[in-house]
Amino acid sequence: MEAIDIYRQAIKRTFANLYDESPDEVDVTWGNAYDTITVHCTHRTFTHEILSNDNDITLEFVSDNEDPITVTLNDDERRQLERAI
């Protein structure tokens, strides 16, 4: 599994749990320059700006209308990421 798939899995898990949705209903896309991650879930849009100093374990997604949402990799996802890198 590639790193991008591991992050996608964690993002979908977090938003699905938060909004009581199926992970399949959470849309996660990376910007053309891979400088942003956008999440669409239950008619809401959240964005994470990828910075060079990101710690790779915690991602914060912001929205104009909602509180920020923090996505943290669980232990299994961290192990998968270590193997992927």
N, C-alpha and C positions, 0 to 999 in steps of 0.2 A: 504494500500500500504506500502511495506517495504522500509526502507531507501535506500537500494541499487537500488530499482526501481525508486525512486525519483531522485537520482543522474543520473541514466542511462537516464531518461527522459530529464533532464537538459542538459546533455552532447550531446545527439542526437539533441536536439533543437538548441543548439549553433552551432554545426558543420554543421547541415543542413542549417541554415540561412547563415552562413559564406560562404559555398561552393555551395549555391543554389541547394541543394539536398533534396530529401525526407528524413525525419528522418528514414524511413525503410532501407535506403541505407547506414546508418552510423552504423558500427559494433563496439560495446563497450564490452570489456571483462575485467574481473578482473584476476590478476595473481593467481596462485595456493595458495600462502600464503596470498592473499589479501593485498599485499604490493605495487601493481602497478595497474593502470588502463590503458589499451591500446585502442586506437581508430584507426580504419581503415576507411578512407573516401576518395573517389576520388583518389585512388592509392597513398595515403599519410598515414603515420603511425605516431601517436603521443602517448607519454607516460607521465603519471603522477605518480610520486613516492609518495605513501602515507606515511606520516611522523606522528609521534605521536603528533606533535604540529600543525597539520593542523587545520585551523579554521572552517572546515566543510561547509563553505558557498562559498568559492572561491577555484577553482582547476586550476592549471596551467599545460598545456600540452606542451611538447617540442618535437621537431623533429630535425633530423640532417639537413634537407633541408628547413625547414620552420621557420617562426617566431613563438614564443610561442603563445598559445591561452589560454585565461582565460575564464573559465566557472564559472558563478555566478548564484546561485539559484534565481529565481524570487520570488515575495511575496507569490504567491500561493504555490510554491514548498517548501518554508520555513515553511509555515503553515502546509503542509502535513508532513514535516519532524518532526516538533514539536509533531504532533499527533502520529507519528510512533515510536518515542523514548520513 
